[in-house]
Amino acid sequence: MQPIAYLNGDWIAASELRLPVTDAGFVQGVTVAEQLRTFAGGIFQLKSHLDRLSRSLQIVGVSVPGGVTSLEGPATELVQRNHSLLAAGDDLGLCIFVTPGDYGTFVESVPEPRVAMHTFPIPFRLWAAHYDEGQCLSVPSVRQVPSSSWPAELKCRSRMHYYLADREAAGKIPGARALILDQQDNVLETSTANIVAYFDGEGLVSPPNDSVLPGISISFLREIAQSLGIGYVERVLRMDELARADEVYLTSTSPCVLPVIRCDDILFGSGRPGPVFASLLQSWSDRVGRDIRQQALDFFNR
């Protein structure tokens, strides 16, 4: 059996999922997207992702026939069918994306939105080692797109600045990810993850939610912190303050939470993943019924 995909209400072979070069998602990058993952075959935080997708679609003025909630059933079925093809203990990534349809310059017909979903084996190889070794960051010259261009809450694929920022960061430090700042040099996020700092005596600190893409995973991390009695606040973070953090983390859909050990010449804490990170990761694993680190190591060489 081969994996399947979903396109505008139809089930098709995943290998056949394509967009024409006339699609506005290709021509202008007008693609609203959500990326999710499964734990033991169940979709993690599906409703929260669909709610964020709905808000992004409102911002760009695109409607999904039947509404975003109509995607819950197909998303669940798609994952169930494709998850059955995996080895025991493995999990899937799920991508949901919507475009406005064909770009008017190239077609005469009235454009209709394209709604698609596909799954993929989670690429654990990209971060499995970081649970023990930590992730390095670097601050590039590229800055975040200002909110006057589009709101930070818009989850879209118009992300050239992220590509350029990560390319610059990796050029300075092999394997590094870019830590994106805003026009005033405040700490914001990375290309695919929110950043959180831990300060002994204060707890977790993240940039204000309205200045970054509101992450589903960072909201989950906040719940975990509260259950562990760890404080959590949102406020502006400058690099000189981040440099004094005892621990720093990245949080995003597939890796869940990763320790950051360094940013350019700044070493965080001991330069190794810290004890608070270990507690957060263990609690996350307990909640989803998967040993997150061990699963990544088990499928590192898939």
C-alpha positions in Angstrom: 0.0 0.0 0.0 1.0 3.6 -0.7 0.2 6.7 1.4 -2.7 8.9 0.3 -3.3 12.6 0.3 -6.4 14.9 0.2 -7.1 17.6 -2.3 -10.4 19.5 -2.4 -12.5 16.7 -1.1 -10.8 13.9 -3.1 -8.5 11.1 -1.9 -5.5 10.7 -4.2 -2.2 8.9 -4.1 0.3 11.0 -2.2 2.6 10.9 -5.1 0.0 12.6 -7.3 -0.5 15.6 -5.0 0.5 18.7 -7.1 -0.3 22.3 -7.6 -0.2 23.9 -11.0 2.4 26.6 -11.6 -0.6 29.0 -12.1 -1.6 28.7 -8.4 -1.3 31.9 -6.3 0.4 29.8 -3.6 3.2 29.2 -6.1 3.2 32.5 -7.9 2.9 34.8 -4.9 3.5 32.5 -1.9 -0.1 33.0 -0.8 -0.4 29.8 1.1 -1.8 29.4 4.6 -0.6 26.3 6.3 -0.5 24.3 9.5 2.0 21.6 10.3 1.0 19.0 13.0 2.3 15.7 14.3 0.9 12.5 15.8 1.7 10.7 19.0 0.8 7.0 18.9 -1.2 7.8 15.7 -3.4 10.5 17.3 -3.2 14.1 16.0 -1.7 16.4 18.6 -3.8 19.6 19.3 -5.8 19.3 16.1 -8.5 21.7 17.2 -6.0 24.4 18.2 -4.2 24.1 14.9 -7.5 24.4 13.0 -8.5 27.4 15.0 -5.2 29.1 14.1 -5.7 28.1 10.4 -9.2 29.7 10.5 -7.8 33.0 11.8 -5.0 33.0 9.1 -7.6 32.4 6.4 -9.7 35.3 7.8 -6.7 37.6 7.5 -6.0 36.7 3.8 -9.7 36.6 2.9 -9.9 33.0 1.8 -12.7 30.6 2.7 -12.7 26.8 3.0 -15.9 25.3 1.6 -17.8 24.0 4.6 -15.6 25.9 7.0 -12.3 24.8 8.7 -14.1 22.5 11.1 -15.1 20.4 8.1 -11.4 19.4 7.8 -11.3 17.6 11.1 -12.8 14.4 9.8 -10.7 14.1 6.7 -7.5 15.0 8.6 -8.2 12.2 11.2 -9.0 9.7 8.4 -5.9 10.6 6.4 -3.7 10.1 9.5 -5.4 6.8 10.4 -4.9 5.4 7.0 -1.3 6.5 6.5 -0.2 5.7 10.1 -1.1 2.1 9.5 1.8 1.9 7.0 4.4 2.9 9.6 6.6 0.7 11.7 5.5 0.1 15.3 6.4 3.1 17.5 6.7 5.6 14.6 4.6 8.7 14.0 3.6 11.0 11.2 3.8 14.7 10.4 0.6 16.2 8.9 0.5 19.3 6.7 -2.7 21.2 5.9 -2.5 24.0 3.5 -4.9 26.3 1.6 -4.3 28.6 -1.4 -6.6 31.1 -3.1 -6.4 29.0 -6.2 -5.2 30.1 -9.6 -3.6 33.5 -10.1 -5.7 35.8 -12.3 -2.9 36.8 -14.6 -2.6 33.2 -16.0 -6.2 32.0 -16.1 -9.6 33.4 -17.1 -11.8 31.4 -14.8 -12.9 32.5 -11.3 -10.3 31.1 -8.9 -11.4 28.5 -6.4 -9.4 27.8 -3.2 -7.3 24.7 -3.1 -7.4 22.8 0.2 -4.8 20.0 0.6 -3.5 17.7 3.3 -0.6 15.2 3.2 1.5 13.3 5.7 5.2 12.5 6.0 7.4 10.4 8.2 8.7 12.7 11.0 12.4 13.6 10.1 13.8 12.8 13.6 17.3 12.9 12.1 17.2 16.7 12.0 17.1 17.1 15.8 17.4 13.8 17.6 21.0 14.6 18.7 19.9 18.0 20.1 18.1 16.6 23.1 21.5 15.6 24.5 23.9 17.9 22.8 21.7 21.1 22.5 21.0 23.4 19.6 23.2 26.4 18.5 21.7 29.7 17.3 23.2 32.7 15.6 21.7 36.2 15.1 21.7 37.1 11.4 21.5 40.5 9.8 18.0 39.5 8.4 15.2 40.9 10.6 11.6 39.9 11.0 9.0 41.2 8.6 7.3 44.1 10.4 3.7 43.8 11.4 2.9 46.6 9.0 3.5 44.1 6.2 1.5 41.3 7.7 0.5 40.4 11.2 2.7 38.1 13.2 -0.2 35.8 13.9 -0.5 34.9 10.2 0.8 31.4 9.6 1.8 31.5 6.0 4.5 30.3 3.7 5.7 33.7 2.6 9.0 33.1 4.4 11.9 34.1 2.3 13.4 36.1 5.2 13.5 32.9 7.3 15.3 31.0 4.5 17.9 33.8 4.2 18.3 34.1 7.9 18.9 30.4 8.4 21.3 30.3 5.5 23.3 33.2 7.0 23.3 31.6 10.5 24.5 28.2 9.2 27.2 30.0 7.2 28.6 31.5 10.5 28.2 28.4 12.6 27.6 25.0 10.9 24.4 23.5 12.1 23.2 26.8 13.7 19.6 28.1 13.4 18.8 31.8 13.0 17.5 33.7 16.0 15.3 36.4 14.5 15.1 39.9 16.0 12.7 42.6 15.1 13.6 46.1 13.8 14.3 47.3 17.3 16.6 44.3 18.0 14.2 42.6 20.4 14.3 38.8 20.5 11.4 37.1 18.6 11.7 33.6 17.3 13.4 31.2 14.9 12.2 30.1 11.5 10.1 27.2 12.8 10.1 27.5 16.6 9.3 29.8 19.4 12.0 30.7 21.9 11.7 30.5 25.7 14.3 31.5 28.4 14.5 30.2 31.9 15.7 32.5 34.7 16.2 31.0 38.1 13.9 32.8 40.5 11.5 34.0 37.8 10.7 31.0 35.6 10.1 30.9 31.9 10.0 34.0 29.8 8.9 34.3 26.2 8.5 37.3 23.9 5.0 38.9 23.9 2.5 36.7 22.1 1.4 39.5 19.8 4.9 40.0 18.5 5.4 36.4 17.3 3.5 33.6 15.6 1.3 32.2 18.5 2.7 28.7 18.8 0.5 25.7 19.7 3.5 24.0 21.3 4.5 27.0 23.4 1.0 27.2 24.8 1.3 23.5 25.7 4.7 24.2 27.3 3.1 26.9 29.4 0.6 24.4 30.7 3.4 22.0 31.6 5.3 24.8 33.4 2.3 25.7 35.5 1.7 22.1 36.4 5.4 21.9 37.6 5.1 25.1 39.6 7.4 27.0 37.2 6.4 30.6 36.6 5.7 31.9 33.1 5.6 35.4 31.8 5.6 37.2 28.4 7.7 40.3 28.0 10.2 42.0 25.7 13.5 40.2 25.7 16.7 41.9 24.6 19.9 39.9 23.7 21.8 41.3 26.7 19.1 39.8 28.9 18.8 36.6 27.0 22.6 36.2 27.6 21.9 36.0 31.3 19.4 33.2 31.1 20.1 29.9 33.0 18.5 27.8 30.2 17.0 28.5 26.8 14.7 26.3 24.7 13.1 26.1 21.3 9.5 24.7 21.1 7.8 23.6 18.0 5.5 20.9 16.6 7.7 18.0 15.8 10.6 18.2 18.3 8.3 19.5 21.0 11.0 21.2 23.1 14.8 21.4 22.5 17.6 22.9 24.6 19.6 25.8 23.2 23.2 25.8 24.5 24.7 28.7 22.6 24.0 31.8 20.5 27.0 33.1 18.7 29.6 33.8 21.5 27.0 33.5 24.3 26.9 30.3 26.2 23.7 29.5 28.2 24.2 28.1 31.6 26.7 25.3 31.7 26.6 24.9 27.9 24.7 21.7 28.3 21.0 20.9 28.5 19.9 21.8 32.0 17.7 20.2 34.6 14.6 22.3 34.0 14.7 21.2 30.3 14.9 17.6 31.5 11.8 18.1 33.7 9.8 19.8 30.9 10.7 17.1 28.3 9.8 14.3 30.8 6.4 16.0 31.6 5.7 16.5 27.9 6.5 12.8 27.2 4.2 11.7 30.1 1.3 13.8 28.7 1.5 12.4 25.2 2.3 8.8 26.1 5.6 8.8 24.1 9.2 9.0 25.3 9.9 11.9 22.9 13.7 11.7 23.1 13.8 7.9 22.8 11.5 7.9 19.8 13.7 10.4 18.0 16.7 8.2 18.6 14.9 5.0 17.6 13.9 6.4 14.2 17.0 8.6 13.7 18.2 6.4 10.8 14.8 5.5 9.3 
